[in-house]
Amino acid sequence: MHVLSVIAHTVAEVIVFLGAVPLVIGVIQFLLIGFQRFRHLYEDREPYLPRTAILIPAWNEAPVLTGSVDALLALHYPGDRLRVVVIDDASTDETPEVMSELIRRHPGQVVHLRREKGGQGKAHTLNHGLAHVLGDDWAEAVLVMDADVVFEPDALWRMTRHLADPEVGAVTAYIKEGSGKQGNYLTRYIAYEYITAQAAARRAQNVLGVVACLAGGAQLHTRANLAAIGGRFDTSTLAEDTVTTFETQLAGRRVVFDGYATVLAEEPADLAGLWKQRLRWARGNLQVTRRYRDVWFRGRTSGGTHRLGSFLFGLIWFSLLATPVLLVACSASLLFLYFSDSDRAWLLFHVLWVINLICYLLITLLSAVIDPSTFRRSWFEALIYPGLIAFFILVITALPGVFVPLLDRIGLLPENGTVHPVMIAVYAWLALSMPIAWLAKLLTGTRLRWLAPPLLHLAGYGSLLAACLVASFVQEIRHAQMTWDKTEKTGKVAAQR
C-alpha cells in the first residue's frame, strides 16, 4: 500500500504541474515572435498588385454591406484590378436593394450573385461565388472576407505583396475587434484575446513555418492555390477556413500571416452570440483534429513541403484542446493531495501559481507591446482576463508574506490538521471556474441577466472559452447537427470610420 500511495502522490504532483502547460505554451509563442525577422517576410517586398476578386458571403447583411464595399473600393489599390462579388444567400432583408444601389454607384466593380435557396452554410455560399470567379481568367487572386469586415486602406496590398513569391499560396491578415467606443466589456475581452490569439500566436506560427488558420474574414489565395486544393471550400466541417489552410500547406504551398495588414471586424456583444460563435469554431477545430489525425507529430513530409506534423506545432494545437481536461485534472490532484498531505498540497499549489503568475505577467506585458492601441482600450479586461478570483490568487501568490498572515487572522485559513471549505474551493477553482462561466452564459436572456457580467468577471473570460470547448466535445460525441449560426452584425465597425 505504501508503494501505491507513493505512486499516487507522484502522479498527482505531475498532473498539478500539467495545469500550467497552456500558459507556458502561450509564453513560448510570444517568445518565438522575436525570431520572425529571420523569416524575412517583410523586407524587400516590392508591391505586387494582381487582379483580385473579393468574395463576400452575405445573408441579411444589409446594415453593413454599404460600408464594407465602399471601404474596399477606397483601398490603396488600383480600382481596375479589383472586383467585389457579393454572394447573397437568399437574404430576406434589404440586401438586394442595397446591392442595386452599390452596382449603380460602382459600375463594373461590384457583382451581385443571388442564391434563391440558402441556409446551407458559409462554405456552400462561397463555393457558389468561387465557381463564378474561376469561370473566367480575369482573377489572379481571390480574397475571401466577411460582410462586416473593414480593411485598413493599406491592408490589401500588404497582403498581395507576399503572392509575388510562387511558394506562397495564401495570406491572412490581423483581424482586430472593431466596435471601438460602441463596444462593451465583452468586446474588450475579445479585443484583448485577439492580440494573443492572432497578433502573437500567428506571428509565432510564421516562425515555425506553419499557420493554423487563415482567418475566415480575411484570407487571400492565389488562383493556382485554389485550383490545387480542388477549386472549392470544404463543406463537411464547421471549419472550412482551417481545412483550406491545412490543404494549402499539404499541397506544398506556404501560408503567411501579415501582422501589418489590419482589418476590423464586429464581434458578438453578448454572451449568447459569443457562445454560438465559439461553439461553432471549437467543433470545427475538433473535426479538423480528427480529419488530419495522420498528420500530427509525424514531422515533415518526405519532400519537406509542410511542417504541420512538427512537434511544437502539435503541442500548441493540443494544449489548447486539452485545456479543460488539464484544469479539471489539476484541481482534482490538488484536492487529493490536500486531503492526504496538506503541507505538500500547499507547496505545490504555491509553485503552480507562481508559474502561472510569471506567464500571466509576460503575456500581458508583451501584448501591450504588440498592439498598444488595442491594449489601451482593453487594459482592464487584460488584467482580469483569468478572472477576479484567479487574479486575487495570483496577487496572494506574489506576496504570500503579506496576505497569508492577513487571511489567517480573519479565519480564511485552516488550523493545522483541519479541513477548511475556503481551501477546498481555492484548490478546486481551476475546475470550478468553468461551470461558473457557463452559468453566466445561461443567465443571458433571463431576468437574472444582470448577473452574467459579474459572474464572467469572477470566473474569467478564458474559463468561458474552456467551458465552450467542453460543450463542443459533448456535441461532437453526440453527433449533433452541424449548423452555421451566423453572428448578427449591426454596422458598428463602419460607423467608426
C-alpha positions in Angstrom: 0.0 0.0 0.0 2.9 2.3 0.8 4.2 1.9 -2.8 0.8 2.6 -4.3 0.5 5.7 -2.1 3.9 7.0 -3.3 2.9 6.3 -7.0 -0.5 8.1 -6.5 1.1 11.1 -4.9 3.8 11.3 -7.6 1.2 11.1 -10.4 -0.9 13.8 -8.7 2.1 16.1 -8.4 2.9 15.7 -12.1 -0.7 16.4 -13.0 -0.7 19.6 -10.9 2.2 21.0 -13.0 0.5 20.0 -16.2 -2.2 22.5 -15.3 0.3 25.3 -16.2 1.0 23.9 -19.7 -1.4 26.1 -21.7 0.0 29.3 -20.2 3.6 28.1 -20.6 2.9 27.3 -24.3 1.4 30.7 -24.6 4.6 32.3 -23.3 6.7 30.2 -25.7 4.6 31.5 -28.6 5.2 35.1 -27.5 9.0 34.5 -27.2 9.1 33.0 -30.7 7.9 36.3 -32.2 11.3 37.8 -31.7 12.6 35.3 -34.3 10.2 36.4 -37.0 12.7 38.8 -38.5 14.8 35.8 -39.6 11.9 34.6 -41.8 12.4 37.8 -43.9 8.6 38.1 -44.5 8.5 41.9 -45.0 12.0 43.0 -46.0 12.4 44.0 -49.7 8.8 43.1 -50.5 8.0 45.2 -53.6 4.3 45.9 -54.3 2.6 43.2 -56.2 -0.9 44.0 -57.4 -2.6 41.0 -59.0 -6.2 41.3 -60.3 -8.1 40.4 -57.2 -11.7 39.2 -56.9 -13.2 39.8 -53.4 -15.8 37.3 -52.3 -18.3 38.4 -49.7 -20.9 35.8 -48.5 -24.0 37.7 -47.3 -27.1 36.6 -45.6 -29.2 39.6 -44.3 -26.2 41.8 -44.2 -27.9 45.0 -45.4 -26.8 47.1 -42.4 -23.1 46.5 -43.1 -22.7 46.0 -46.9 -22.6 49.6 -48.0 -19.8 50.5 -45.5 -17.8 47.4 -46.3 -18.0 47.7 -50.1 -17.3 51.4 -50.1 -14.2 50.8 -47.9 -13.0 48.1 -50.2 -13.2 50.3 -53.3 -11.4 53.1 -51.5 -8.4 50.9 -50.6 -4.9 51.9 -51.8 -5.2 49.5 -54.7 -5.8 50.1 -58.4 -9.6 50.2 -58.9 -9.3 48.4 -62.3 -7.7 45.4 -60.5 -10.5 44.9 -58.0 -13.9 43.3 -58.3 -16.2 42.9 -55.4 -18.5 39.8 -55.7 -21.3 39.7 -53.1 -22.9 36.2 -52.8 -26.4 36.8 -51.5 -27.5 33.7 -49.7 -31.3 34.2 -50.2 -31.4 37.2 -47.9 -34.8 38.3 -46.7 -33.8 41.8 -45.7 -32.9 44.8 -47.9 -29.7 43.2 -49.3 -31.0 43.2 -53.0 -31.9 46.9 -52.8 -28.5 47.8 -51.2 -26.7 45.9 -53.9 -28.6 47.6 -56.7 -27.5 50.9 -55.3 -23.9 49.8 -55.0 -23.8 48.5 -58.5 -25.3 51.8 -59.8 -22.5 53.7 -57.9 -19.7 51.4 -58.9 -20.4 50.0 -62.4 -18.2 47.1 -63.4 -16.6 46.8 -60.0 -19.5 45.3 -58.0 -21.2 42.0 -58.8 -24.4 40.7 -57.1 -24.8 36.9 -57.1 -28.1 35.7 -55.5 -28.8 32.2 -54.4 -32.5 31.5 -54.3 -32.1 28.6 -51.9 -29.9 29.5 -49.0 -29.2 28.4 -45.5 -26.7 25.6 -46.3 -23.8 27.4 -44.6 -20.9 29.7 -45.4 -18.9 27.2 -47.4 -21.7 26.4 -49.8 -22.3 30.2 -50.3 -18.6 30.8 -51.0 -18.4 27.9 -53.5 -21.3 29.5 -55.5 -19.2 32.7 -55.8 -15.9 30.8 -56.4 -17.4 29.0 -59.3 -18.4 32.3 -60.9 -15.0 33.9 -60.3 -13.0 30.9 -61.6 -15.3 30.7 -64.6 -13.1 33.1 -66.5 -9.5 34.0 -66.4 -9.7 37.6 -65.0 -8.9 36.9 -61.3 -5.3 36.2 -60.5 -6.1 36.2 -56.7 -9.2 35.7 -54.6 -9.8 37.4 -51.3 -12.5 35.9 -49.0 -13.9 38.1 -46.3 -17.0 38.6 -44.1 -19.5 41.3 -44.9 -18.8 43.2 -41.7 -15.0 43.4 -42.1 -13.5 46.7 -42.9 -9.9 46.7 -44.3 -7.5 49.4 -43.4 -6.5 51.4 -46.6 -3.2 49.6 -47.0 -4.2 46.2 -45.8 -4.8 44.5 -49.2 -1.6 45.5 -50.9 0.3 44.4 -47.8 -1.3 41.0 -48.3 -0.9 40.7 -52.0 2.9 41.5 -51.9 3.5 38.1 -50.5 1.9 36.4 -53.5 4.9 37.5 -55.7 6.6 34.5 -54.1 5.5 31.5 -56.0 5.9 29.3 -52.9 3.2 31.3 -51.1 -0.3 30.0 -51.7 -2.3 32.1 -49.2 -2.1 35.1 -46.9 -4.1 36.1 -43.9 -4.4 39.4 -42.0 -4.6 40.6 -38.4 -8.3 40.9 -37.6 -9.0 43.3 -34.8 -12.2 43.8 -32.8 -13.5 47.0 -34.3 -16.5 48.2 -32.4 -14.4 50.8 -30.6 -16.3 53.2 -28.3 -19.6 51.5 -29.2 -18.3 48.2 -27.7 -18.8 46.9 -24.2 -16.9 44.8 -21.6 -17.3 41.6 -23.8 -16.0 43.2 -27.0 -13.0 44.5 -25.0 -12.3 40.9 -23.8 -12.4 39.8 -27.4 -10.1 42.7 -28.4 -7.5 41.5 -25.9 -8.0 37.9 -26.8 -7.3 38.7 -30.5 -3.9 40.2 -29.6 -2.9 36.8 -28.1 -4.7 34.5 -30.5 -3.8 36.3 -33.7 -1.2 39.1 -33.4 1.0 37.0 -31.2 0.1 33.3 -32.0 0.2 33.7 -35.8 3.4 35.6 -35.8 4.9 32.7 -33.8 3.5 30.3 -36.4 5.2 32.3 -39.1 8.5 31.5 -37.3 7.5 27.8 -37.2 6.7 27.9 -40.9 3.2 26.6 -40.4 0.0 28.6 -39.9 -3.0 27.0 -38.1 -5.8 29.0 -39.7 -6.5 31.6 -42.4 -8.9 34.0 -40.8 -12.3 33.5 -42.3 -12.8 37.2 -42.5 -9.6 37.9 -44.4 -8.0 35.2 -46.4 -6.2 35.8 -49.7 -5.4 33.0 -52.2 -3.6 32.7 -55.5 -5.7 31.3 -58.3 -3.2 28.4 -58.6 -3.6 27.6 -54.9 -7.4 27.4 -55.2 -7.0 25.1 -58.2 -4.5 22.9 -56.4 -6.9 22.3 -53.4 -9.8 21.4 -55.7 -11.4 24.8 -56.5 -13.9 24.5 -53.7 -14.1 25.2 -50.0 -14.8 22.2 -47.7 -18.5 21.7 -46.8 -18.1 18.7 -44.5 -16.9 20.6 -41.4 -17.7 23.8 -39.5 -14.1 25.0 -40.1 -13.8 25.4 -43.8 -11.1 28.1 -43.3 -8.9 25.8 -41.2 -9.3 22.9 -43.7 -8.3 25.3 -46.5 -5.3 26.3 -44.5 -4.2 22.7 -43.9 -4.9 21.7 -47.5 -2.8 24.6 -48.8 0.2 23.6 -46.8 -0.3 19.9 -47.5 -0.3 20.7 -51.2 3.2 22.2 -50.8 2.4 26.0 -50.6 3.2 28.3 -47.7 0.6 30.3 -45.7 1.7 33.7 -44.4 0.3 35.8 -41.6 0.9 39.6 -42.2 0.5 41.4 -38.9 0.8 44.7 -40.6 -2.3 44.1 -42.7 -5.0 45.1 -40.4 -8.8 44.6 -40.7 -11.6 45.5 -38.3 -14.5 43.2 -37.6 -17.6 43.4 -35.5 -17.7 40.7 -32.8 -20.5 39.5 -30.6 -21.6 42.0 -27.9 -23.5 39.5 -25.7 -22.6 36.1 -24.2 -25.3 34.2 -26.2 -23.9 35.4 -29.5 -20.3 34.7 -28.4 -21.2 31.2 -27.2 -22.8 30.3 -30.6 -19.8 31.6 -32.5 -17.1 29.9 -30.3 -19.1 26.7 -30.1 -19.0 26.6 -33.9 -15.3 27.3 -34.0 -14.5 24.7 -31.3 -16.5 22.0 -33.0 -14.7 22.8 -36.3 -11.3 22.5 -34.7 -12.3 19.1 -33.2 -13.4 18.0 -36.7 -10.1 19.2 -38.2 -8.1 17.4 -35.4 -9.9 14.1 -36.3 -9.6 14.7 -40.1 -5.9 15.2 -40.0 -5.1 12.5 -37.4 -2.4 11.1 -39.7 -0.5 14.4 -39.7 0.0 15.1 -36.0 3.5 14.7 -34.6 4.8 13.0 -37.8 7.5 15.5 -38.5 7.9 17.0 -42.0 6.9 15.0 -45.0 9.5 13.2 -47.1 9.6 16.0 -49.5 9.7 18.6 -46.7 6.8 20.5 -48.1 5.0 21.3 -44.9 5.5 21.5 -41.1 2.0 20.6 -39.9 3.5 17.5 -38.3 6.1 19.3 -36.3 6.3 18.5 -32.5 5.9 22.1 -31.3 3.0 22.9 -33.6 1.2 19.8 -32.4 1.9 20.8 -28.8 0.5 24.2 -29.4 -2.6 22.8 -31.0 -3.4 20.1 -28.5 -2.5 22.2 -25.4 -5.5 24.4 -26.3 -7.8 21.4 -26.9 -6.7 19.8 -23.7 -7.2 22.9 -21.5 -10.5 21.9 -19.9 -9.2 18.4 -19.1 -5.9 19.8 -17.6 -7.8 22.3 -15.4 -10.1 19.6 -14.0 -7.2 17.1 -13.5 -5.1 19.7 -11.8 -7.9 20.7 -9.4 -8.6 17.0 -8.6 -5.0 16.3 -7.9 -4.7 19.3 -5.6 -7.7 18.2 -3.7 -6.3 14.6 -3.4 -3.1 16.0 -2.0 -4.9 18.4 0.3 -6.8 15.6 2.0 -3.7 13.3 2.2 -0.8 15.7 2.7 -2.0 19.3 3.2 1.5 20.7 3.5 2.7 19.2 0.3 -0.5 20.4 -1.4 0.1 24.0 -0.3 3.7 23.9 -1.6 2.7 22.6 -5.0 -0.2 25.0 -5.2 2.1 27.9 -4.5 4.7 26.7 -7.1 1.9 26.2 -9.7 0.5 29.7 -9.2 4.0 31.3 -9.2 4.5 29.7 -12.7 1.0 31.0 -13.7 1.9 34.4 -12.4 5.1 34.7 -14.3 3.4 33.5 -17.5 0.5 35.9 -16.9 2.7 38.9 -16.5 4.8 38.1 -19.5 1.8 37.6 -21.8 0.1 40.7 -20.5 3.2 42.9 -20.9 4.1 41.6 -24.3 0.5 42.1 -25.5 0.8 45.7 -24.6 4.0 45.9 -26.8 2.5 44.1 -29.8 -0.7 46.1 -30.1 -0.5 49.2 -27.8 -3.7 50.9 -29.1 -5.9 47.8 -28.5 -4.3 47.2 -25.1 -5.0 50.8 -24.0 -8.7 50.2 -24.8 -8.9 46.8 -23.1 -6.2 47.0 -20.3 -8.7 46.3 -17.5 -10.1 43.2 -19.3 -6.5 42.1 -19.9 -5.7 42.3 -16.1 -8.8 40.3 -15.1 -8.7 38.0 -18.2 -8.2 34.9 -15.9 -11.0 36.1 -13.6 -11.1 38.2 -10.5 -10.8 35.1 -8.2 -7.7 33.9 -10.1 -6.3 37.5 -10.1 -6.5 37.6 -6.3 -4.9 34.2 -6.1 -2.1 35.5 -8.3 -1.7 38.5 -6.0 -1.6 36.4 -2.9 0.9 34.1 -4.6 3.1 37.1 -5.4 3.1 38.4 -1.8 2.4 35.5 0.5 4.2 37.1 3.4 1.8 39.9 3.3 -1.5 38.2 2.5 -1.3 34.7 4.2 -1.0 36.1 7.7 -3.9 38.5 7.0 -6.1 35.7 5.7 -5.1 33.6 8.8 -6.2 36.4 11.1 -9.6 36.7 9.6 -10.2 33.0 9.7 -9.9 32.1 6.0 -7.1 29.6 6.5 -7.5 26.3 8.4 -5.8 25.4 11.6 -3.3 22.5 11.4 -4.9 19.2 10.6 -8.3 20.6 9.8 -10.3 20.8 6.6 -11.5 24.2 5.5 -14.2 24.9 2.8 -12.3 28.0 1.6 -9.2 26.0 0.9 -11.2 23.3 -0.9 -12.8 26.0 -3.1 -9.4 27.6 -3.8 -7.8 24.2 -4.7 -10.7 23.4 -6.9 -11.0 26.8 -8.5 -9.4 26.0 -11.8 -12.2 23.4 -12.4 -15.0 25.4 -10.7 -14.4 28.5 -12.9 -15.7 26.7 -16.0 -19.2 25.9 -14.8 -19.5 29.4 -13.2 -18.6 31.0 -16.6 -21.1 28.7 -18.2 -23.7 29.8 -15.7 -23.0 33.4 -16.8 -23.9 32.4 -20.3 -27.1 30.6 -19.2 -28.3 33.7 -17.4 -28.1 35.8 -20.6 -31.7 36.4 -21.8 -33.3 35.7 -18.4 -34.5 38.1 -15.7 -31.1 37.5 -14.0 -29.1 38.6 -17.0 -27.6 41.4 -14.9 -25.7 38.7 -13.0 -23.9 37.5 -16.2 -21.2 40.2 -16.4 -20.2 39.9 -12.7 -20.1 36.1 -12.9 -17.9 36.3 -16.0 -15.6 38.7 -14.4 -15.3 36.4 -11.4 -14.7 33.2 -13.4 -12.7 34.7 -16.2 -13.1 35.0 -20.0 -10.7 32.2 -20.5 -12.8 29.9 -18.4 -15.8 30.7 -20.6 -13.8 29.6 -23.7 -12.8 26.4 -21.9 -16.4 25.7 -21.0 -17.4 26.2 -24.6 -14.8 23.7 -25.6 -16.3 21.2 -23.2 -19.7 21.8 -24.8 -18.2 21.2 -28.3 -16.8 17.9 -27.1 -20.3 16.9 -25.9 -21.9 17.9 -29.2 -19.3 16.0 -31.3 -19.7 12.9 -29.2 -23.5 13.2 -29.7 -23.0 13.8 -33.4 -25.2 16.9 -33.0 -26.4 18.5 -36.2 -23.9 21.0 -37.8 -25.5 24.4 -38.1 -23.7 27.6 -39.3 -25.2 30.1 -36.8 -24.3 33.5 -38.2 -23.1 36.3 -35.9 -25.6 39.1 -36.1 -24.0 42.4 -37.3 -25.2 46.0 -36.8 -22.6 48.0 -38.7 -20.7 49.3 -35.7 -17.3 49.0 -37.4 -18.4 51.1 -40.4 -19.7 53.7 -38.0 -16.2 54.1 -36.6 -14.7 55.1 -39.9 
